[in-house]
Amino acid sequence: MSQQPVLLPYADPAFLADPFPLYRKLREDGPVRRVVIAGGLEAWLVTRYEDGLMALSHPQLSSDVRDAADPRLIERLPATDRESVLRTMLRSDPPDHTRLRRLVSKAFTARRVAELRPRVQEIADRLLDAIVPAGRADLIESYALPLPVTVIGELLGVPVTDRRDFQQWTDEMILRGTEPPDPVRVDAAWQQLRSYLTELLDAKRARPGDDLLSALTVARDEEQRLDEDELIAMAFLLLAAGYITTVNLIGSGITALLAHPDQLRLLRNDPGLLPGAIEEFLRYDGPVNPGIARFAREDVTIAGVDIPRGATVLVASAIADRDPEQFPEPDRLDIARQDNAHLAFGHGIHYCLGAPLARLEGQIAIGTALRRLPGLALAVPADELRWRPGGLRGPQCLPVTFTRL
């Protein structure tokens, strides 16, 4: 294409607070645009819904970062152990992806997740029990973060006392902001995390429990379907992916309701709208921003635009999910919206394995907060909220007030 790459200004708090005017312009300018993203990396941004749907299933667009031409993508990974970090189903293609996903898919079926509902509800109520007497709280730190951390920790069998350490190491590796990561800090975090996971998995072998990590050690040791690096990478992926985006879903969903009193009132009056409201939160302001990365293993053409081998292709779900060709009045929050087939969880073989769990946690967390926190309101002006930089979107904190009962 002849256009110069467009800078996505992730260091600008105003852009982070509301990236959608620029996103709308990019979509209107063309279906595929060259952009510069966090850390000066260049990518080809796919901005329209139908093209994004196709790109997420394109046989020549790989999930493996080793197919990327830009060496900086590999250099962002821990220097001493890059191959191990990459051996996950998130960053693999068939046949490895098929094998790895099959090992854990049963734990995240809609039926298995539905069985977790009473426990997730118990966790939500316990967290709110600690918040309610104060009449004010940071709903990220006190609620939206510990809820999914607790749920995924219990599902995988991570001791309660270890969950804060794991979260801090993961944040160091993943939630790095707009600047290129400090390779020394990333490497140190990974080494601590790998050492911890190795010890934890050894403990599961010695005394297996009724949890997913114990089941995965059996898959490695008895059925020989996982090697040691794959096992550690799988444990890391499940624990990290099991909470990061769900925190953003809960935080962004509550923020959206507080910014739209008519929708908040509608949901309070009709809690049966909650499942559809979760889908609308995911479409309207999803937890991944601007979208999902793929890497061209050969020259490809998308929407008439030629993209060279090795290029990073960013399927911009945050932009595509506001495509007026797919969603009427896409910039309007409508919790009763029908036919809401958003791309927030991806599409195709890499469709988010944890989607049923994220939906359940979002429904319970937001529904319970609305029920138990009457008079819920922001404690600061909306323009003072700070949003996460980089490839994940959600409020960094969410100070609120509410009526003490």
C-alpha positions as CSV (number, residue, x, y, z in Angstrom):
1,M,0.0,0.0,0.0
2,S,1.1,3.6,-0.6
3,Q,0.1,5.0,2.7
4,Q,2.6,5.7,5.5
5,P,2.0,3.6,8.6
6,V,-0.3,5.1,11.1
7,L,1.0,5.4,14.7
8,L,-1.4,3.9,17.3
9,P,-0.5,6.2,20.2
10,Y,-0.6,3.8,23.1
11,A,1.4,6.2,25.3
12,D,-1.4,8.8,25.1
13,P,-3.8,8.5,28.0
14,A,-6.5,10.2,25.9
15,F,-6.2,7.6,23.2
16,L,-6.3,4.8,25.8
17,A,-9.4,6.2,27.4
18,D,-11.2,6.3,24.0
19,P,-9.4,4.8,21.0
20,F,-12.6,4.3,19.0
21,P,-12.6,7.6,17.0
22,L,-9.2,6.8,15.6
23,Y,-10.3,3.1,15.1
24,R,-13.4,4.3,13.2
25,K,-11.3,6.5,10.9
26,L,-8.9,3.6,10.2
27,R,-11.8,1.4,9.2
28,E,-13.3,4.0,7.0
29,D,-10.0,4.7,5.3
30,G,-9.6,1.1,4.2
31,P,-10.0,-2.6,5.1
32,V,-6.2,-3.1,5.7
33,R,-3.9,-0.4,7.1
34,R,-0.2,-0.4,8.0
35,V,0.2,0.7,11.6
36,V,2.9,1.1,14.1
37,I,2.0,-0.5,17.4
38,A,3.6,-0.7,20.9
39,G,7.4,-0.6,20.9
40,G,7.6,0.6,17.3
41,L,6.5,-2.7,15.8
42,E,4.8,-2.5,12.4
43,A,1.7,-4.5,11.6
44,W,-1.0,-4.8,9.0
45,L,-4.3,-3.9,10.6
46,V,-7.5,-5.7,9.4
47,T,-10.3,-3.4,10.3
48,R,-13.6,-4.9,9.0
49,Y,-15.7,-7.7,10.3
50,E,-15.9,-10.0,7.3
51,D,-12.2,-9.6,6.5
52,G,-11.3,-10.3,10.1
53,L,-13.5,-13.4,10.1
54,M,-11.7,-14.7,7.1
55,A,-8.2,-13.8,8.3
56,L,-8.7,-15.7,11.6
57,S,-9.2,-18.8,9.6
58,H,-6.7,-18.1,6.8
59,P,-4.4,-21.1,6.2
60,Q,-1.4,-18.9,5.5
61,L,-1.7,-16.8,8.6
62,S,0.1,-18.6,11.4
63,S,-0.2,-18.2,15.2
64,D,3.5,-19.0,15.6
65,V,5.6,-15.9,16.1
66,R,8.6,-17.8,14.6
67,D,7.0,-17.1,11.3
68,A,7.4,-13.4,11.8
69,A,10.1,-11.5,9.9
70,D,10.7,-8.9,12.6
71,P,13.2,-10.3,15.1
72,R,12.0,-8.0,17.8
73,L,9.0,-10.1,18.3
74,I,11.2,-13.0,19.4
75,E,13.5,-10.8,21.3
76,R,10.7,-9.8,23.6
77,L,10.5,-13.3,25.0
78,P,12.8,-14.5,27.8
79,A,16.2,-14.8,26.4
80,T,17.2,-18.1,28.1
81,D,14.1,-20.0,27.4
82,R,12.3,-18.7,24.4
83,E,11.4,-22.1,22.9
84,S,9.7,-23.2,26.1
85,V,7.5,-20.0,26.2
86,L,6.4,-20.6,22.7
87,R,5.3,-24.1,23.2
88,T,1.6,-23.3,23.9
89,M,-1.6,-23.9,22.0
90,L,-1.9,-20.1,21.8
91,R,1.2,-19.9,19.7
92,S,1.1,-23.1,17.7
93,D,-0.6,-24.4,14.6
94,P,-1.9,-27.9,13.7
95,P,-1.0,-30.6,14.4
96,D,0.6,-29.5,17.7
97,H,-2.2,-27.1,18.4
98,T,-4.8,-29.9,17.9
99,R,-3.0,-32.2,20.3
100,L,-2.4,-29.6,23.0
101,R,-6.0,-28.2,22.9
102,R,-7.5,-31.7,23.1
103,L,-5.7,-32.3,26.4
104,V,-7.5,-29.5,28.2
105,S,-10.7,-29.0,26.3
106,K,-12.8,-31.2,28.6
107,A,-12.1,-28.9,31.5
108,F,-13.7,-25.9,29.8
109,T,-16.8,-27.3,28.2
110,A,-20.1,-25.5,28.9
111,R,-21.3,-28.4,31.0
112,R,-18.1,-28.5,33.2
113,V,-18.1,-24.7,33.6
114,A,-21.8,-24.7,34.6
115,E,-20.8,-27.0,37.5
116,L,-18.6,-24.2,38.8
117,R,-21.4,-21.7,39.1
118,P,-22.1,-22.3,42.8
119,R,-18.4,-21.9,43.7
120,V,-17.9,-18.8,41.6
121,Q,-21.0,-17.3,43.2
122,E,-19.6,-18.1,46.6
123,I,-16.3,-16.4,45.8
124,A,-18.1,-13.3,44.4
125,D,-20.2,-13.0,47.6
126,R,-17.2,-13.5,49.9
127,L,-15.3,-10.7,48.1
128,L,-18.2,-8.4,48.3
129,D,-18.8,-9.2,52.0
130,A,-15.4,-7.5,52.6
131,I,-16.3,-4.5,50.4
132,V,-19.9,-3.7,51.4
133,P,-19.3,-2.2,54.9
134,A,-16.9,0.5,53.6
135,G,-19.2,2.1,51.1
136,R,-16.4,2.6,48.6
137,A,-13.8,0.4,46.9
138,D,-11.5,-0.1,44.0
139,L,-13.5,-2.8,42.2
140,I,-10.4,-4.0,40.2
141,E,-8.1,-4.6,43.1
142,S,-10.8,-5.8,45.5
143,Y,-13.1,-7.7,43.2
144,A,-12.5,-8.0,39.4
145,L,-8.9,-9.2,39.9
146,P,-9.2,-11.7,42.8
147,L,-12.3,-13.4,41.5
148,P,-10.8,-14.9,38.3
149,V,-7.4,-15.4,40.0
150,T,-9.2,-17.5,42.7
151,V,-11.3,-19.4,40.2
152,I,-8.5,-20.4,37.9
153,G,-6.2,-21.1,40.8
154,E,-8.7,-23.6,42.3
155,L,-9.4,-25.2,38.9
156,L,-5.7,-25.8,38.2
157,G,-4.8,-26.6,41.8
158,V,-2.5,-23.6,42.7
159,P,-2.1,-23.1,46.5
160,V,-3.8,-19.9,47.7
161,T,-0.5,-18.6,49.2
162,D,1.2,-18.8,45.9
163,R,-1.3,-16.9,43.7
164,R,-0.1,-13.4,44.3
165,D,3.5,-14.3,43.4
166,F,2.3,-16.0,40.2
167,Q,0.2,-13.0,39.3
168,Q,3.2,-10.6,39.8
169,W,5.5,-12.7,37.6
170,T,2.9,-12.9,34.9
171,D,2.2,-9.2,35.0
172,E,6.0,-8.6,34.6
173,M,6.0,-10.7,31.4
174,I,2.7,-9.7,29.8
175,L,1.3,-6.4,31.2
176,R,4.4,-4.4,30.1
177,G,2.8,-1.3,28.8
178,T,3.8,0.7,25.7
179,E,7.6,0.5,25.9
180,P,9.7,-2.4,24.7
181,P,10.1,-4.8,27.6
182,D,13.2,-4.8,29.8
183,P,14.7,-8.2,28.7
184,V,16.5,-8.6,32.1
185,R,13.3,-8.2,34.0
186,V,11.3,-10.4,31.7
187,D,13.9,-13.1,31.8
188,A,14.1,-12.9,35.6
189,A,10.3,-13.2,35.9
190,W,10.2,-16.2,33.6
191,Q,13.0,-18.0,35.5
192,Q,11.1,-17.5,38.8
193,L,7.9,-18.6,37.2
194,R,9.4,-21.7,35.5
195,S,11.1,-22.7,38.8
196,Y,7.8,-22.4,40.6
197,L,5.8,-24.3,38.1
198,T,8.5,-27.1,38.0
199,E,8.2,-27.5,41.7
200,L,4.4,-27.3,41.7
201,L,4.1,-30.0,38.9
202,D,6.6,-32.2,40.8
203,A,4.3,-31.9,43.8
204,K,1.3,-32.9,41.7
205,R,3.1,-36.0,40.5
206,A,3.9,-37.0,44.1
207,R,0.4,-36.2,45.4
208,P,-2.1,-35.8,42.6
209,G,-5.3,-34.1,43.3
210,D,-8.6,-33.5,41.6
211,D,-7.3,-30.6,39.5
212,L,-6.3,-29.9,36.0
213,L,-2.5,-29.6,36.6
214,S,-2.6,-33.1,38.2
215,A,-4.4,-34.4,35.1
216,L,-1.8,-32.8,32.8
217,T,1.1,-34.5,34.7
218,V,-0.5,-37.8,34.0
219,A,-0.8,-36.9,30.3
220,R,2.9,-36.3,30.2
221,D,4.1,-39.1,32.4
222,E,1.8,-42.0,31.4
223,E,0.5,-41.2,27.9
224,Q,3.6,-39.3,26.6
225,R,1.5,-36.6,25.0
226,L,3.3,-33.6,26.6
227,D,7.0,-33.1,27.1
228,E,8.3,-31.2,30.0
229,D,8.6,-27.8,28.2
230,E,5.1,-28.2,26.8
231,L,3.7,-29.0,30.3
232,I,5.3,-26.0,31.9
233,A,4.2,-23.7,29.0
234,M,0.6,-25.1,29.2
235,A,0.5,-24.5,33.0
236,F,1.7,-20.9,32.4
237,L,-0.8,-20.3,29.6
238,L,-3.8,-21.6,31.5
239,L,-3.0,-19.7,34.6
240,A,-2.3,-16.4,32.8
241,A,-5.1,-16.5,30.3
242,G,-7.4,-17.7,33.0
243,Y,-7.6,-14.3,34.7
244,I,-6.1,-11.5,32.7
245,T,-8.8,-10.9,30.1
246,T,-11.6,-11.7,32.6
247,V,-10.4,-8.9,34.9
248,N,-10.8,-6.6,31.9
249,L,-14.2,-7.9,31.0
250,I,-15.6,-7.3,34.5
251,G,-13.9,-3.9,34.8
252,S,-14.9,-2.6,31.4
253,G,-18.4,-4.0,31.7
254,I,-19.1,-2.2,35.0
255,T,-17.5,1.0,33.6
256,A,-19.7,0.9,30.5
257,L,-22.8,0.5,32.6
258,L,-21.8,3.5,34.8
259,A,-21.3,5.6,31.7
260,H,-24.8,4.6,30.4
261,P,-27.4,5.0,33.2
262,D,-30.2,3.9,30.9
263,Q,-28.5,0.5,30.3
264,L,-27.6,0.2,34.0
265,R,-31.3,0.8,35.0
266,L,-32.5,-1.6,32.3
267,L,-30.2,-4.4,33.6
268,R,-31.1,-3.8,37.2
269,N,-34.8,-4.0,36.3
270,D,-34.3,-7.2,34.2
271,P,-31.4,-9.4,35.4
272,G,-32.5,-11.9,32.7
273,L,-30.7,-9.6,30.2
274,L,-27.3,-10.4,31.8
275,P,-26.1,-13.1,29.4
276,G,-26.8,-10.8,26.4
277,A,-25.2,-7.9,28.2
278,I,-22.0,-9.8,28.6
279,E,-21.8,-10.3,24.9
280,E,-22.5,-6.6,24.3
281,F,-19.7,-5.7,26.7
282,L,-17.3,-8.0,24.8
283,R,-18.4,-6.4,21.5
284,Y,-18.6,-2.8,22.6
285,D,-15.3,-2.6,24.6
286,G,-13.6,-6.0,24.6
287,P,-10.6,-7.1,26.7
288,V,-8.2,-7.4,23.8
289,N,-7.1,-4.2,22.1
290,P,-6.9,-3.7,19.2
291,G,-6.9,-7.4,18.3
292,I,-5.3,-10.8,17.6
293,A,-1.9,-11.2,16.0
294,R,-1.1,-13.6,13.2
295,F,2.0,-14.0,11.0
296,A,2.1,-14.4,7.3
297,R,4.0,-17.7,6.5
298,E,3.6,-16.8,2.7
299,D,2.5,-13.7,0.7
300,V,-1.2,-13.3,1.3
301,T,-3.9,-11.0,-0.1
302,I,-6.7,-9.7,2.3
303,A,-9.4,-7.5,0.9
304,G,-7.4,-6.8,-2.2
305,V,-4.3,-5.7,-0.2
306,D,-1.0,-7.7,-0.8
307,I,0.7,-8.5,2.5
308,P,4.3,-9.9,2.4
309,R,5.6,-13.1,3.9
310,G,6.7,-12.6,7.5
311,A,4.5,-9.6,8.1
312,T,2.5,-9.3,11.4
313,V,-1.2,-9.2,10.7
314,L,-3.3,-7.7,13.5
315,V,-7.0,-8.8,13.2
316,A,-8.5,-5.8,15.0
317,S,-11.5,-7.3,16.8
318,A,-11.9,-4.0,18.7
319,I,-12.5,-2.2,15.3
320,A,-14.3,-5.0,13.5
321,D,-16.8,-5.3,16.4
322,R,-17.9,-1.8,15.6
323,D,-18.3,-2.4,11.9
324,P,-21.7,-0.8,10.9
325,E,-21.9,-3.4,8.1
326,Q,-22.3,-6.1,10.8
327,F,-23.7,-4.3,13.8
328,P,-26.4,-1.6,13.5
329,E,-25.5,1.6,15.5
330,P,-22.2,0.0,16.5
331,D,-21.1,2.8,18.8
332,R,-24.2,2.5,20.9
333,L,-24.2,0.2,24.0
334,D,-27.3,-1.9,23.7
335,I,-27.4,-4.8,26.3
336,A,-30.5,-6.2,24.5
337,R,-28.7,-6.4,21.1
338,Q,-29.5,-9.5,19.1
339,D,-27.3,-11.5,16.7
340,N,-24.2,-10.3,18.6
341,A,-21.6,-12.5,16.9
342,H,-18.5,-10.5,18.0
343,L,-14.9,-11.4,17.5
344,A,-13.7,-10.8,21.1
345,F,-13.0,-14.5,21.6
346,G,-11.5,-15.0,18.2
347,H,-12.8,-17.4,15.5
348,G,-11.8,-20.7,14.0
349,I,-9.6,-23.3,15.6
350,H,-8.1,-20.7,18.0
351,Y,-11.5,-19.6,19.4
352,C,-10.9,-18.9,23.1
353,L,-11.0,-22.2,25.0
354,G,-11.9,-20.3,28.2
355,A,-14.9,-18.4,26.7
356,P,-17.5,-20.4,28.7
357,L,-15.7,-19.7,31.9
358,A,-15.1,-16.0,31.2
359,R,-18.8,-15.6,30.4
360,L,-19.8,-17.3,33.6
361,E,-17.5,-15.2,35.7
362,G,-18.6,-12.0,34.0
363,Q,-22.2,-12.8,34.5
364,I,-21.8,-13.7,38.2
365,A,-19.4,-10.8,39.0
366,I,-21.3,-8.1,37.3
367,G,-24.8,-9.4,38.3
368,T,-23.8,-9.8,41.9
369,A,-22.2,-6.4,42.1
370,L,-25.3,-4.7,40.8
371,R,-27.5,-6.6,43.2
372,R,-25.4,-6.0,46.3
373,L,-24.0,-2.5,45.7
374,P,-27.0,-0.1,45.4
375,G,-26.2,3.4,44.3
376,L,-23.1,2.2,42.5
377,A,-21.2,5.2,41.1
378,L,-17.7,6.3,40.1
379,A,-15.8,7.9,42.9
380,V,-13.8,10.0,40.4
381,P,-14.7,11.8,37.2
382,A,-14.8,9.4,34.3
383,D,-12.0,11.2,32.5
384,E,-9.7,10.5,35.5
385,L,-9.9,6.7,35.0
386,R,-6.6,5.3,33.6
387,W,-6.7,2.4,31.1
388,R,-4.2,-0.4,30.5
389,P,-1.7,0.4,27.7
390,G,-0.6,-2.2,25.1
391,G,-2.6,-5.1,23.8
392,L,-5.1,-5.6,26.6
393,R,-7.9,-3.2,27.4
394,G,-9.5,-2.4,30.7
395,P,-9.4,0.1,33.5
396,Q,-6.3,-0.1,35.7
397,C,-8.4,0.7,38.7
398,L,-12.1,1.4,39.3
399,P,-12.8,3.5,42.3
400,V,-16.5,3.5,43.2
401,T,-18.9,4.5,45.9
402,F,-22.2,2.8,46.9
403,T,-24.8,2.8,49.6
404,R,-23.8,0.9,52.7
405,L,-26.5,-1.5,53.9
